[in-house]
């Protein structure tokens, strides 16, 4: 893994509690960028909620509707503590400014607390750096940095994977018979368990690989299913992004229109906290066909 890879991976530079990694820059204990005594605000808070409650026209209160979390705002006070000399102060300031400039694209912001590192995709929305006497004479300054994460979920660093094959018959009985009978194990059950170790539902990425006709994936924990009326040849990949709600053949051509009436809206196909029992089925396919789910455990 290269230095660039390390800098772009969420939390890869963090080695102790209280540290923050952003855009390849490490802040907190053990670095020249100390977090002030107020720490990080907005990280573990429940973001504001948008509610679809509807007022009762002929009674008190309202009909309860869906609630959705607003973007997460994270703020940290950071002390810039350079070594001796103006050159060290200048280099420290340059690195900080480069890492905290405004960009349209979101990057990973990772924070470690009590041995657990979680991360969000965020953008810089504010940077305050007072140029007081301490800053001018010695380069020491207390800056304030604010990030906004349009997806408020805090995700685990590790991406989980579950690969399923279509159900296949096992070897069956062997003759001559020997008691007790051994019927053999099935070659593949087409079923598995996806574990979301977080406290909030998370949206997986699903990849169907051919040869298979009309692939179907069911989450029995939620009762939601994905099913598409098309035939995938050997090596074809149907990629379902349940965050964006897209269905792409080989990452290029949309096949959203192939969703069958019994298929749930893609963005509603989530993994609840805990165990989710998943089945992969199809009327036609071979042992080479597969369905792969990838996800990160999520917290709100």
C-alpha positions in Angstrom: 0.0 0.0 0.0 1.4 3.4 -1.0 1.4 6.6 1.1 -1.4 7.9 -1.2 -3.4 4.8 -0.5 -2.9 5.3 3.3 -3.9 8.9 3.1 -7.1 8.1 1.2 -8.2 5.2 3.3 -10.5 6.1 6.2 -8.7 6.0 9.5 -5.5 4.3 8.2 -3.2 6.8 9.9 -5.0 6.7 13.3 -3.2 4.9 16.1 -4.7 6.3 19.3 -7.9 7.6 20.9 -8.7 11.3 20.2 -7.1 11.4 16.8 -8.9 12.7 13.6 -7.8 11.9 10.1 -8.9 14.2 7.3 -7.5 14.4 3.7 -4.3 12.7 4.6 -3.7 15.0 7.6 -3.6 13.5 11.1 -4.9 15.7 14.0 -4.9 15.1 17.7 -2.6 13.5 20.3 0.9 12.8 19.1 0.7 15.4 16.3 1.5 19.1 16.1 -2.3 19.7 15.6 -3.8 19.3 19.1 -7.5 19.1 19.6 -8.6 21.7 22.2 -10.4 20.7 25.5 -13.9 21.0 24.0 -13.0 18.1 21.6 -15.1 17.3 18.6 -18.8 18.4 18.6 -21.5 16.9 16.5 -19.8 13.5 16.0 -21.9 11.4 18.3 -24.9 13.7 18.3 -28.2 12.6 16.7 -28.6 15.0 13.7 -31.7 17.0 13.3 -34.7 15.1 11.9 -37.0 15.9 9.0 -40.5 14.6 9.8 -43.3 13.6 7.5 -45.9 13.8 10.3 -49.3 15.0 9.1 -51.6 17.1 11.4 -54.9 15.4 12.2 -57.6 17.5 10.6 -60.3 16.5 13.1 -58.4 15.7 16.2 -55.4 16.4 18.5 -51.9 15.8 17.4 -50.7 14.3 14.1 -50.4 11.1 12.1 -46.8 9.8 12.6 -44.8 9.7 9.4 -41.3 8.8 8.3 -38.4 10.6 9.9 -35.1 11.2 8.1 -31.8 12.5 9.6 -30.4 15.8 8.2 -26.8 16.2 7.2 -24.3 15.9 10.1 -22.2 18.9 11.1 -18.9 18.2 12.9 -16.8 20.9 14.5 -13.3 20.8 16.1 -11.0 23.4 17.6 -7.4 22.7 16.6 -4.2 24.1 18.1 -1.4 24.6 15.6 1.8 24.0 17.7 4.9 24.3 15.4 8.4 23.6 16.4 11.1 26.3 16.8 11.6 28.7 14.0 9.5 30.4 11.3 10.2 27.7 8.7 8.5 25.0 10.9 5.6 27.3 11.6 5.2 28.0 7.9 5.3 24.4 6.9 2.8 23.4 9.6 0.4 26.2 8.5 0.8 25.3 4.8 -0.1 21.6 5.4 -3.1 22.6 7.5 -4.4 25.1 4.9 -3.9 22.6 2.0 -5.9 20.0 3.9 -8.8 22.3 4.9 -9.6 24.1 1.7 -13.0 23.9 0.2 -13.8 21.2 -2.4 -17.0 19.9 -4.0 -16.0 16.3 -3.6 -16.5 14.6 -0.2 -13.7 12.8 1.5 -13.4 10.5 4.5 -13.4 12.1 7.9 -12.4 9.5 10.6 -12.4 9.8 14.4 -11.3 7.4 17.0 -12.9 7.3 20.4 -12.6 4.5 23.1 -10.8 2.2 20.7 -13.4 2.5 17.9 -12.8 4.4 14.7 -15.8 5.4 12.6 -15.9 7.6 9.5 -18.2 9.8 7.4 -17.9 11.3 3.9 -17.7 15.1 4.4 -16.7 18.4 3.0 -15.1 21.5 4.7 -17.7 24.2 5.2 -15.7 26.5 7.5 -12.2 27.3 8.6 -11.4 30.0 11.1 -7.7 30.9 11.7 -7.2 34.0 13.8 -3.9 35.8 13.0 -3.3 37.2 16.5 0.0 38.0 18.1 0.8 34.4 19.1 0.3 33.4 15.5 2.4 36.2 14.0 5.3 35.8 16.4 5.5 32.1 16.9 3.0 30.4 14.6 0.9 29.0 17.4 -2.8 29.5 16.8 -6.2 28.0 17.6 -8.1 27.2 14.5 -11.7 26.1 14.2 -12.7 23.6 11.4 -16.2 22.6 10.4 -17.2 19.7 8.2 -20.7 18.8 6.8 -21.5 15.2 5.9 -24.5 15.0 3.6 -24.9 11.3 4.7 -25.1 11.6 8.5 -24.2 7.9 9.1 -20.9 7.1 10.8 -19.5 4.0 9.2 -17.2 1.2 10.3 -13.9 1.2 8.6 -14.1 -2.4 7.5 -16.2 -3.2 4.5 -18.1 -6.5 5.0 -18.8 -9.0 2.1 -21.3 -11.8 1.7 -21.1 -14.0 -1.5 -23.9 -16.4 -2.3 -24.3 -19.0 -5.0 -27.5 -20.5 -6.3 -28.7 -23.6 -4.4 -27.0 -26.8 -5.6 -27.7 -30.4 -4.8 -25.2 -32.3 -2.7 -23.6 -35.6 -3.3 -26.6 -37.6 -1.9 -26.4 -41.2 -0.6 -23.4 -43.4 -1.3 -23.9 -47.1 -2.0 -23.5 -49.6 -0.5 -25.5 -48.0 2.3 -23.9 -47.7 5.7 -25.9 -46.8 8.8 -26.5 -44.2 10.1 -27.2 -42.8 6.7 -25.2 -39.8 5.5 -27.1 -37.8 2.9 -24.2 -35.5 2.2 -24.1 -31.7 2.5 -25.6 -29.5 -0.1 -23.1 -28.0 -2.5 -24.6 -24.5 -1.9 -27.7 -23.4 0.0 -28.1 -19.9 -1.7 -28.6 -18.5 1.8 -26.4 -16.5 4.2 -26.4 -14.0 7.0 -25.4 -10.4 6.6 -24.5 -8.8 10.0 -24.8 -5.0 10.5 -22.8 -4.4 13.6 -24.0 -0.8 13.9 -27.0 0.9 15.4 -28.7 2.1 12.2 -29.8 0.5 8.9 -27.1 0.5 6.2 -27.4 0.3 2.4 -25.5 -2.5 0.7 -24.1 -2.7 -2.8 -25.3 -5.8 -4.6 -23.6 -7.4 -7.6 -25.3 -10.2 -9.5 -22.9 -12.2 -11.8 -24.1 -14.5 -14.6 -24.9 -16.9 -16.0 -28.3 -16.5 -14.4 -31.9 -15.6 -15.5 -34.2 -13.4 -13.4 -31.9 -13.1 -10.3 -33.7 -12.5 -7.0 -32.3 -11.5 -3.7 -34.5 -11.5 -0.5 -33.8 -10.1 2.9 -36.1 -12.1 5.1 -35.4 -9.8 8.1 -37.0 -6.8 6.4 -39.3 -8.6 3.9 -37.7 -6.6 1.0 -36.5 -8.2 -2.3 -34.7 -7.2 -5.4 -35.7 -9.1 -8.6 -34.9 -8.3 -12.3 -36.4 -9.7 -15.5 -33.2 -10.2 -17.5 -30.7 -12.9 -18.4 -27.1 -12.4 -17.5 -24.5 -14.2 -19.6 -21.4 -15.7 -18.1 -19.3 -12.8 -16.7 -22.1 -10.2 -17.0 -22.4 -8.1 -13.8 -25.6 -6.3 -12.7 -24.7 -3.7 -10.1 -27.4 -2.4 -7.7 -26.5 0.7 -5.8 -29.1 0.9 -3.0 -27.8 4.4 -1.9 -28.3 6.0 -5.3 -31.1 3.7 -6.5 -29.3 2.7 -9.7 -29.1 -0.6 -11.5 -26.3 -0.9 -14.1 -25.3 -3.7 -16.4 -21.5 -3.9 -16.3 -21.3 -0.5 -14.6 -22.6 1.3 -17.8 -26.1 0.6 -19.1 -29.1 1.2 -16.9 -31.4 -1.8 -16.3 -33.6 -0.2 -13.7 -36.6 -0.8 -16.0 -36.2 -4.5 -15.6 -37.3 -4.5 -12.0 -40.3 -6.9 -11.5 -43.5 -5.8 -9.7 -42.5 -7.8 -6.6 -39.1 -6.0 -6.4 -38.8 -3.4 -3.7 -37.5 0.1 -4.5 -33.7 -0.1 -4.5 -33.3 2.5 -1.8 -35.5 0.6 0.6 -33.4 -2.5 0.4 -31.3 -2.1 3.6 -29.6 -4.2 6.3 -31.0 -3.7 9.8 -28.8 -3.7 12.8 -28.0 -7.2 13.8 -28.4 -10.3 11.6 -30.2 -10.2 8.2 -31.0 -13.6 6.6 -30.4 -13.3 2.8 -31.5 -15.7 0.0 -30.3 -15.8 -3.6 -32.7 -17.5 -6.0 -33.3 -17.7 -9.8 -35.4 -20.0 -12.1 -32.3 -20.7 -14.2 -28.6 -20.4 -13.5 -25.4 -22.4 -12.9 -23.0 -22.8 -10.0 -21.0 -20.0 -11.5 -23.8 -17.5 -10.9 -23.5 -15.4 -7.7 -24.8 -12.5 -5.7 -22.4 -10.5 -3.7 -23.3 -7.9 -1.0 -20.9 -5.4 0.4 -21.6 -2.9 3.2 -20.3 -1.1 6.2 -21.9 -1.2 9.6 -23.5 2.1 10.3 -24.3 4.4 13.3 -26.5 7.5 13.7 
